[in-house]
Every structure is written in structure tokens, then in C-alpha cells.
Amino acid sequence: MTVIECSLIVSIMLSEGAQAQALGLDLELGLSMRSTVILALTLLVTTLTLGGGRVTIVQGVIHLVIFATFLFTTIVP
């Protein structure tokens, strides 16, 4: 996922949140608490990884571990 894609996803989520707030509606992402935590962790790690400028193999492995954790928690509840 590139920086542009990440910023696009975040801006869409923020605009939907603002619209729901303005209309007095509840906003639900349709994610369980585990998936929400993994999403937040992914966004944090992606920000730290891409903020440094250069990506190493260790950082790539961290992303793969987070993805494997997401798959495992999705398949085995």
C-alpha cells in the first residue's frame, strides 16, 4: 500500500465520520474489536515504516506478521 492509498483511506474515513457526526448518526466500520486493534496497529506501523524513507527487510517481515495475525484471527475466531 502506498502513501497515497493510505492517505486516501484515512481521508475517506474522516469524511464519513464527519458526515455521521453532522447528521447525528452512529458510525460503524463493521469490524470486530480484534480487527479494529489490528487496523490501528497496521496504520501505526505503516506510518513509522514509510516515515523513515527507507524500508528494511525487518520492517517488511513485521508487516507480514501483522497480516498473518489478521488472517489467523479472521479464520479462527
C-alpha positions as CSV (number, residue, x, y, z in Angstrom):
1,M,0.0,0.0,0.0
2,T,1.5,3.3,-1.0
3,V,1.4,6.6,1.0
4,I,-1.3,7.9,-1.4
5,E,-3.5,4.9,-0.9
6,C,-3.1,5.2,2.9
7,S,-3.9,8.9,2.9
8,L,-6.9,8.3,0.7
9,I,-8.3,5.7,3.0
10,V,-7.8,7.9,6.1
11,S,-9.4,10.9,4.4
12,I,-12.4,8.9,3.3
13,M,-12.8,7.5,6.9
14,L,-12.5,11.0,8.3
15,S,-15.1,12.5,5.9
16,E,-17.5,9.7,6.6
17,G,-17.0,10.2,10.3
18,A,-17.6,14.0,9.9
19,Q,-20.8,13.3,7.9
20,A,-22.1,10.9,10.5
21,Q,-21.3,13.3,13.3
22,A,-23.1,16.2,11.5
23,L,-26.2,14.1,10.9
24,G,-26.2,12.7,14.5
25,L,-25.7,9.1,13.3
26,D,-23.5,6.3,14.8
27,L,-20.6,5.2,12.6
28,E,-19.9,1.5,12.4
29,L,-16.9,0.1,10.5
30,G,-18.2,-3.4,10.6
31,L,-15.1,-4.7,12.3
32,S,-14.7,-6.6,15.5
33,M,-12.6,-5.2,18.3
34,R,-9.7,-7.5,17.3
35,S,-9.8,-6.3,13.7
36,T,-10.0,-2.7,14.8
37,V,-6.9,-3.1,17.0
38,I,-5.0,-4.8,14.1
39,L,-6.1,-2.0,11.8
40,A,-4.8,0.6,14.2
41,L,-1.6,-1.3,14.6
42,T,-1.2,-1.6,10.8
43,L,-1.7,2.1,10.4
44,L,0.8,2.9,13.1
45,V,3.4,0.5,11.7
46,T,2.9,1.8,8.2
47,T,3.3,5.4,9.3
48,L,6.5,4.5,11.1
49,T,7.9,2.4,8.2
50,L,7.1,4.9,5.5
51,G,8.1,7.9,7.6
52,G,11.7,6.8,7.8
53,G,12.2,6.9,4.0
54,R,14.0,3.6,3.6
55,V,12.3,0.2,4.2
56,T,14.3,-2.7,5.5
57,I,13.6,-6.4,5.4
58,V,12.8,-6.5,9.1
59,Q,10.1,-3.9,8.6
60,G,8.7,-6.0,5.8
61,V,8.6,-9.0,8.0
62,I,6.8,-7.1,10.7
63,H,4.1,-6.2,8.1
64,L,3.8,-9.9,7.1
65,V,3.5,-10.9,10.7
66,I,0.7,-8.4,11.3
67,F,-1.1,-9.7,8.1
68,A,-0.7,-13.3,9.2
69,T,-2.2,-12.4,12.6
70,F,-5.1,-10.7,10.9
71,L,-5.7,-13.8,8.7
72,F,-5.4,-16.1,11.7
73,T,-7.9,-14.1,13.8
74,T,-10.3,-13.9,10.9
75,I,-10.3,-17.6,10.1
76,V,-10.0,-18.9,13.7
77,P,-12.3,-16.7,15.9
